[in-house]
């Protein structure tokens, strides 16, 4: 028997409308639309805190094929605001999975629109740029949808990191280790912490608005500034903390939002990109070693290349081979470096995990 | 330093006559390579014994030699021309074996001609099963327990040790010839004899069979700086035990989690980097145990292959063309993506569609041939279809087979019932996919079919969806067929003729066409652009599908 599917609708803030079918939780959801070109790792993407506030289009045409598995997550819950896909699959085959994607997203209160011509939609977003959107399985009147959509704030200037940061400090790894790292959590991915702990590091994870004094009280060998959602320019509190951290002259490593914050702490501006980079196939060249890396990326903001060229103390270490955007920087007078992409990957290629080793080496020297 | 300017002329070696296991894919790679090198201002000299190829057209190379692929021919060409380098990786195993033979005789050296894009030690390691096994042990990658045998006696000794079923693989052969499965002791002597005789060096590998494991292939490119990219991941619908050339294959991989895929990617890169020192294309095959996600390496081919031709078409990434540029010294980050023309060639294609390849067999022309599929390739060609879902792609592929298949729905309607069909599909044969669909139509469960065939359940669930749609269509006449159902059918790759045959009452494909046209259900065209629409593409190609 052919199951009848209930309808769902997607409206973009520029008026673009698509109808499809509904999966996941019933309801309405608003957020910034973005697309991810990765062909594996949907569960890791959905649970990545950097996607907070975003409705994600998956370019890959079948989503849900291998179900969900408790350990394939980047945080304790799903962080995306909504999901847009071409073929949403309830039936899966992976023997290690215990739950289908639909049940999983219902439990996590996520609205899904399926059956969408995602290619046309991605082309639209690529051309028109990032904007807010609304998906619904209950409101079909476009005027009402437009009203609801207007209530959603723009991602530009939006501070989200403190909403997904840990509420309490916690420690991970071997507490007897002589390598200690103080982590500033702006929505850290679980596998970044794994990459640190796997290297014998004892970490203490701190809430976003932790003072420098409190970080220092851990007497760390190095500081880590995490990834996270939202506009870095809306986080002066973090920039101030990082400025104090830098005065310590201890190794500092930043990823994604952490990279942008390190830039801001050095007087380098950030900007909102047209539609960002999200996927598992972005080419990056390490211009120090000449080697190339295929990287996982998820960012809608970038650092201003001109400001870097004007700053004698900051050196570009990595560039994007597609659009020459800045992918990595380091300070000349301090052991501090950061990358725009995700060396921990998950999902994605492990080409860049050497950066965690570099961080360890800096701390050991 | 981009390209190596000391190379002014290159010899490309073709693959000779079209035989089962080595067909026009090497014409495709040879032609691409010739074009790619000539655009760099390099003089291209080409040898192939098969005049019925594109690569031997006068405009493809500066000089074409239609000569037998022998050491004598190569020597003659080297005498008549001043050739700086030979590119042996475009002509399949035939070209590689010939170039190796020439190398062993010291002829390349004598004429001051370098082999580029490959290294002989790498060919040896890849082709010699024992060297391959040793390399895998050294780099910590699992393989199936195996041992080399040069005599029937040696083979039997090891077979007793590992037990049945096992696989006999013949060294240095094409398309798996000389290889086969041995299910019990009574088949062993004959299989060893056939395998040893097929091998030019009288050598076979006796290997424990990993029947029922899932099979995957990765297409890689490496440059002289050791940058490696995965161009395409291909999943075999048929599990281990059917030659990849005879398997229905799907790209991108459909049933792999990111954890399993990254494990595979890391291992493939490690394997390629461990295998000698060359810049070019490479294919790695893995088997994955669905129970544990344990991965073992099956083989590595340090050259462009049948699979890389498919991967090129599937992704839009011209593997042979880029491999030729890498062979003359470019690095991937110096080259542009040939489709977007703005982004880098150092990247991994992202697909927003599904590719299905189905082999085409011609058993009716080979009377008396055994139509059971196994290690030795038997198909004479293949079709590739692109769709916005697996179902659409597999149905389009079936429609392209140029036999009587009208989609996956209709082909030589089997009269077999329940248990008989289940028994029949246990053995891989050319029509298995159609009989699986018959079984699902009859209500046999996905679980039973998965157990009988070893095919991943996800694919079977998808085919089951097709059956549900077909059953629903069958309840209608052309007039009563609802718009939503027609739309759903078209999105699942049902052809107009297929729908007309399923519908009640008399109607033709033209009636179905007229009906859907009046409802505005028409084709749209989508691009193969290497990047899933992320960037604008300047020279893409298109496929048709149904959206909305």
Boltz contact constraints between the chains, C-beta under 6 A:
constraints:
  - contact:
      token1: [A, 2]
      token2: [B, 468]
      max_distance: 6.0
  - contact:
      token1: [A, 2]
      token2: [B, 472]
      max_distance: 6.0
  - contact:
      token1: [A, 37]
      token2: [B, 350]
      max_distance: 6.0
  - contact:
      token1: [A, 37]
      token2: [B, 532]
      max_distance: 6.0
  - contact:
      token1: [A, 37]
      token2: [B, 534]
      max_distance: 6.0
  - contact:
      token1: [A, 39]
      token2: [B, 252]
      max_distance: 6.0
  - contact:
      token1: [A, 40]
      token2: [B, 258]
      max_distance: 6.0
  - contact:
      token1: [A, 40]
      token2: [B, 261]
      max_distance: 6.0
  - contact:
      token1: [A, 41]
      token2: [B, 258]
      max_distance: 6.0
  - contact:
      token1: [A, 59]
      token2: [B, 352]
      max_distance: 6.0
  - contact:
      token1: [A, 59]
      token2: [B, 532]
      max_distance: 6.0
  - contact:
      token1: [A, 61]
      token2: [B, 352]
      max_distance: 6.0
  - contact:
      token1: [A, 61]
      token2: [B, 388]
      max_distance: 6.0
  - contact:
      token1: [A, 65]
      token2: [B, 254]
      max_distance: 6.0
  - contact:
      token1: [A, 65]
      token2: [B, 255]
      max_distance: 6.0
  - contact:
      token1: [A, 65]
      token2: [B, 458]
      max_distance: 6.0
  - contact:
      token1: [A, 66]
      token2: [B, 255]
      max_distance: 6.0
  - contact:
      token1: [A, 66]
      token2: [B, 257]
      max_distance: 6.0
  - contact:
      token1: [A, 87]
      token2: [B, 389]
      max_distance: 6.0
  - contact:
      token1: [A, 91]
      token2: [B, 461]
      max_distance: 6.0
  - contact:
      token1: [A, 93]
      token2: [B, 255]
      max_distance: 6.0
  - contact:
      token1: [A, 93]
      token2: [B, 456]
      max_distance: 6.0
  - contact:
      token1: [A, 93]
      token2: [B, 457]
      max_distance: 6.0
  - contact:
      token1: [A, 93]
      token2: [B, 458]
      max_distance: 6.0
  - contact:
      token1: [A, 95]
      token2: [B, 290]
      max_distance: 6.0
  - contact:
      token1: [A, 117]
      token2: [B, 547]
      max_distance: 6.0
  - contact:
      token1: [A, 119]
      token2: [B, 352]
      max_distance: 6.0
  - contact:
      token1: [A, 119]
      token2: [B, 526]
      max_distance: 6.0
  - contact:
      token1: [A, 119]
      token2: [B, 533]
      max_distance: 6.0
  - contact:
      token1: [A, 122]
      token2: [B, 533]
      max_distance: 6.0
  - contact:
      token1: [A, 123]
      token2: [B, 533]
      max_distance: 6.0
  - contact:
      token1: [A, 281]
      token2: [B, 347]
      max_distance: 6.0
  - contact:
      token1: [A, 281]
      token2: [B, 348]
      max_distance: 6.0
  - contact:
      token1: [A, 281]
      token2: [B, 350]
      max_distance: 6.0
  - contact:
      token1: [A, 283]
      token2: [B, 344]
      max_distance: 6.0
  - contact:
      token1: [A, 283]
      token2: [B, 346]
      max_distance: 6.0
  - contact:
      token1: [A, 283]
      token2: [B, 347]
      max_distance: 6.0
  - contact:
      token1: [A, 285]
      token2: [B, 333]
      max_distance: 6.0
  - contact:
      token1: [A, 292]
      token2: [B, 227]
      max_distance: 6.0
  - contact:
      token1: [A, 292]
      token2: [B, 333]
      max_distance: 6.0
  - contact:
      token1: [A, 292]
      token2: [B, 346]
      max_distance: 6.0
  - contact:
      token1: [A, 294]
      token2: [B, 348]
      max_distance: 6.0
  - contact:
      token1: [A, 321]
      token2: [B, 333]
      max_distance: 6.0
  - contact:
      token1: [A, 321]
      token2: [B, 344]
      max_distance: 6.0
  - contact:
      token1: [A, 321]
      token2: [B, 346]
      max_distance: 6.0
  - contact:
      token1: [A, 322]
      token2: [B, 343]
      max_distance: 6.0
  - contact:
      token1: [A, 322]
      token2: [B, 344]
      max_distance: 6.0
  - contact:
      token1: [A, 347]
      token2: [B, 258]
      max_distance: 6.0
  - contact:
      token1: [A, 350]
      token2: [B, 262]
      max_distance: 6.0
  - contact:
      token1: [A, 350]
      token2: [B, 266]
      max_distance: 6.0
